[in-house]
Amino acid sequence: MMAMTLAQTFPDIVRAAAPLAPHTLLKLGGPAEWFAEPRSVEELAAVMRAAGEAKLAVRVLGIGSNVLVPDDGVSGLVLRLTAPAFGKVEIDGRRARAGGGAALIALISEAARRNLAGLETLVGIPATVGGALRVNAGDRSGEIGQYVRRVEVLDGSHRAAWREHDDLRFGVNESNLDDPVILGAEFELEFDKPEAIVKRIRRAWIMRKASQPYTFEAAAKLFRDPRGLQASALIDKAALGKTKVGKAALSERNSNYVVAAPGATARDVLRLIDLMRSKVKDSSGVTLESEITIW
Ligand SMILES: Cc1cc2nc3c(=O)[nH]c(=O)nc-3n(C[C@H](O)[C@H](O)[C@H](O)COP(=O)(O)OP(=O)(O)OC[C@H]3O[C@@H](n4cnc5c(N)ncnc54)[C@H](O)[C@@H]3O)c2cc1C
């Protein structure tokens, strides 16, 4: 199938040359050649199959809190799992099930409402469940991967399949969930007293808010913390005031975040990343690894 026919075959859900900036937290970057928001797993599989036949690259976007879209945009197909079919959260005993497109905060609050604990340390991380699983979102106080029983994916042959606990690996801001699409996951949580859960939610919220850019800022986290070290501390030591390229600046609240002023480009952000990486290399001998996914 020719790529031209993708929009003709799926006129209700596929658009050409769709701007991606509004769908990322940095609010910058160019369009997707093709963009789709399928309404069901079947429709998702059909679009993926058509994209495969047309040899198009396929990417999934969560809420775009960890993605940098180049100024020229991306070729191929970008998918978002915004339809209700991908956003459900269901609780059964100690098990919580969430769609890959569900907001992480919806999963945490629904669990907390049922007195289920575990995920509350993740409060304040802007993410979908799929995006959080892909990069094992969290920090030293807890990571999403700890609570995962199994994950439903769309595999390379466009079939829905469950990946069980023993087959899953979660590291620091990484996982082996490299399947084309994360459809959802099942978590096993622990019952706890409501006041204890609320207390931990409040603590996580206060800690994150104090160490992140303001929520009204267009921002992204830049580098992974190297083993035993903090990227922000290495940058503070190295940057010495030079913390801005074009309209992209390091956050004053945490120097491991970039804040994009209106009019900032992906090129500004990329140059800031390069600059910080070489400064930190010079001052500490450490090569920082990107945490942000560069498309
Ligand atoms: C202010 C701020 C604070 C943050 N704090 C933290 C923190 O404390 N800890 C932390 O770990 N991170 C943090 N982050 C980074 C970010 O929130 C996480 O990486 C988050 O998990 C990204 O989720 P997302 O849904 O936005 O995914 P996106 O950014 O949209 O995508 C990230 C990657 O996952 C892939 N992906 C997304 N959804 C799916 C899916 N359904 N199937 C397959 N692949 C998918 C994308 O293709 C991409 O490669 C922070 C970011 C910001 C801006």
The ligand as a MOL file (V3000), in Angstrom:
LIG
                    3D

  0  0  0     0  0            999 V3000
M  V30 BEGIN CTAB
M  V30 COUNTS 53 58 0 0 0
M  V30 BEGIN ATOM
M  V30 1 C 8.3100 18.3810 34.9220 0
M  V30 2 C 8.7290 16.9670 34.6170 0
M  V30 3 C 9.0290 16.1030 35.6840 0
M  V30 4 C 9.4330 14.7970 35.4390 0
M  V30 5 N 9.7300 13.9860 36.5180 0
M  V30 6 C 10.1200 12.7170 36.2840 0
M  V30 7 C 10.4620 11.8360 37.3840 0
M  V30 8 O 10.4140 12.2120 38.5540 0
M  V30 9 N 10.8380 10.5750 37.0960 0
M  V30 10 C 10.9030 10.1170 35.8060 0
M  V30 11 O 11.2370 8.9470 35.6020 0
M  V30 12 N 10.5910 10.9190 34.7650 0
M  V30 13 C 10.2150 12.1860 34.9710 0
M  V30 14 N 9.9340 13.0100 33.9030 0
M  V30 15 C 10.0320 12.4810 32.5190 0
M  V30 16 C 8.6770 11.9750 31.9460 0
M  V30 17 O 7.6090 12.4900 32.6770 0
M  V30 18 C 8.6300 10.4550 31.9470 0
M  V30 19 O 9.6470 9.9420 31.1270 0
M  V30 20 C 7.2580 9.8970 31.4610 0
M  V30 21 O 7.2300 8.5300 31.7750 0
M  V30 22 C 6.9780 10.0750 29.9750 0
M  V30 23 O 5.6360 9.6780 29.7370 0
M  V30 24 P 4.8000 10.1470 28.4330 0
M  V30 25 O 3.4980 9.4640 28.4970 0
M  V30 26 O 4.7960 11.6200 28.3260 0
M  V30 27 O 5.6770 9.5180 27.2710 0
M  V30 28 P 6.2550 10.2880 26.0040 0
M  V30 29 O 7.1950 11.3360 26.4670 0
M  V30 30 O 5.1560 10.6930 25.1190 0
M  V30 31 O 7.0750 9.0970 25.3410 0
M  V30 32 C 8.2690 8.6060 25.9440 0
M  V30 33 C 8.7250 7.3400 25.2050 0
M  V30 34 O 7.8160 6.2890 25.4550 0
M  V30 35 C 7.2580 5.8320 24.2330 0
M  V30 36 N 5.8450 5.5420 24.4780 0
M  V30 37 C 4.9160 6.3520 25.0590 0
M  V30 38 N 3.7350 5.7180 25.1460 0
M  V30 39 C 3.9140 4.4800 24.6070 0
M  V30 40 C 3.0770 3.3530 24.3960 0
M  V30 41 N 1.7730 3.3220 24.7930 0
M  V30 42 N 3.5960 2.2740 23.7810 0
M  V30 43 C 4.8890 2.2500 23.3970 0
M  V30 44 N 5.7340 3.2810 23.5610 0
M  V30 45 C 5.2650 4.3820 24.1660 0
M  V30 46 C 7.4590 6.9590 23.2340 0
M  V30 47 O 7.4950 6.4660 21.9140 0
M  V30 48 C 8.7880 7.5120 23.6900 0
M  V30 49 O 9.8440 6.7160 23.2130 0
M  V30 50 C 9.5430 14.3250 34.1200 0
M  V30 51 C 9.2490 15.1940 33.0460 0
M  V30 52 C 8.8620 16.5030 33.2840 0
M  V30 53 C 8.5740 17.3930 32.1320 0
M  V30 END ATOM
M  V30 BEGIN BOND
M  V30 1 1 1 2
M  V30 2 1 2 3
M  V30 3 2 2 52
M  V30 4 2 3 4
M  V30 5 1 4 5
M  V30 6 1 4 50
M  V30 7 2 5 6
M  V30 8 1 6 7
M  V30 9 1 6 13
M  V30 10 2 7 8
M  V30 11 1 7 9
M  V30 12 1 9 10
M  V30 13 2 10 11
M  V30 14 1 10 12
M  V30 15 2 12 13
M  V30 16 1 13 14
M  V30 17 1 14 15
M  V30 18 1 14 50
M  V30 19 1 15 16
M  V30 20 1 16 17
M  V30 21 1 16 18
M  V30 22 1 18 19
M  V30 23 1 18 20
M  V30 24 1 20 21
M  V30 25 1 20 22
M  V30 26 1 22 23
M  V30 27 1 23 24
M  V30 28 2 24 25
M  V30 29 1 24 26
M  V30 30 1 24 27
M  V30 31 1 27 28
M  V30 32 2 28 29
M  V30 33 1 28 30
M  V30 34 1 28 31
M  V30 35 1 31 32
M  V30 36 1 32 33
M  V30 37 1 33 34
M  V30 38 1 33 48
M  V30 39 1 34 35
M  V30 40 1 35 36
M  V30 41 1 35 46
M  V30 42 1 36 37
M  V30 43 1 36 45
M  V30 44 2 37 38
M  V30 45 1 38 39
M  V30 46 1 39 40
M  V30 47 2 39 45
M  V30 48 1 40 41
M  V30 49 2 40 42
M  V30 50 1 42 43
M  V30 51 2 43 44
M  V30 52 1 44 45
M  V30 53 1 46 47
M  V30 54 1 46 48
M  V30 55 1 48 49
M  V30 56 2 50 51
M  V30 57 1 51 52
M  V30 58 1 52 53
M  V30 END BOND
M  V30 END CTAB
M  END
